[in-house]
Amino acid sequence: MKMIEIAPSMLSADFGNLDRDVEMVNRSEASWMHLDVMDGVFVPNISYGFPVIKAIGRNARKPLDAHLMIVNPQNYVNQVRDCGVDLMTVHQEACPHLHRVVQQIKDAGMKAGVALNPATPTMMLDDILPELDLVLIMSVNPGFGGQKFIDLALPKVRRMRGLIDSLELATRIEVDGGVNMQTGKLLADAGADILVAGSFVFGADDPEATIASLRQL
C-alpha cells in the first residue's frame, strides 16, 4: 500500500523556537520540509528569505522543498541552491519563459517543480510535464496560511494524475492549502503523492502524531 508523503510547511512554525520545530520535523515521519517564500508582489504577503532558509537547512535532516511565490524566480536559482534546497518550485503564472526556468533549476542540480494557482487549468503544463519532477496544485490562493480548502483542487488532482499515469511519468503531485484529515483523505484518494500541511500540523497538540496520522490516509 502506497503511503502519502507529508511536507510540513515551516511558515507555520514558531520562529521564536525555530530550531525546536525543525528538530520536531526531523524526528517525525515527514518526508520533506516545505519552505514558502513570498515577496509581497506575486502574492499579497511577505514571508522569509535566504537567511531563514539557511538557518532551517543547517539543522534539517529532511530534504528541503522550496516553493517560490515570487516574481522573477529565475534570478534566484543559484541562491536557492546554495541554501541547500533539494527541490525548487516556481509558479507557472510568474514565468513567461517557464521551460527556461525549469532548465535553470535542473542545471543548478535541483529537482524542478511548477505550481498552479486555483484558477489556472492543468492544461497549462501539458507540454512541459515530462520535464517536471513535481507539480504543485494550490488548493488555496497563495499568500497566507490557514485558509479554507478550495474543492476545485480535487478534479485538478484527478486530471493531473490521469495525465501523468497515461504518459508513464515519474512526476509527483503535491497539494498545498487547507490540508487536514478530511481534505487530506480526499486528496490522497484523488491521486496526490505529497501533502503540504502547515497550521494543521504546527497547531496540533502533538504535531508528530498528526504527521503520522496524515501519512496513513
Buried (B, 14 or more C-beta within 10 A) or exposed (E): EEEBBBBBBBBBBEEEEBEEBBBBBEEBBBBBBBBBBBBEEBBEBEBBBBEBBEBBBEEBEBBBBBBBBBBBBBEBBEBBBBBBBBBBBBBBBBBEEBEEBBBBBBEBEBBBBBBBBBEBEBEBBEEBBEBBBBBBBBBBBBBBBEBEBBEEBBEBBBBBBEBBEEEEBEBBBBBBBBBBEEBBBBBBEBBBBBBBBBBBBBEBEEBBEBBBBBBEB
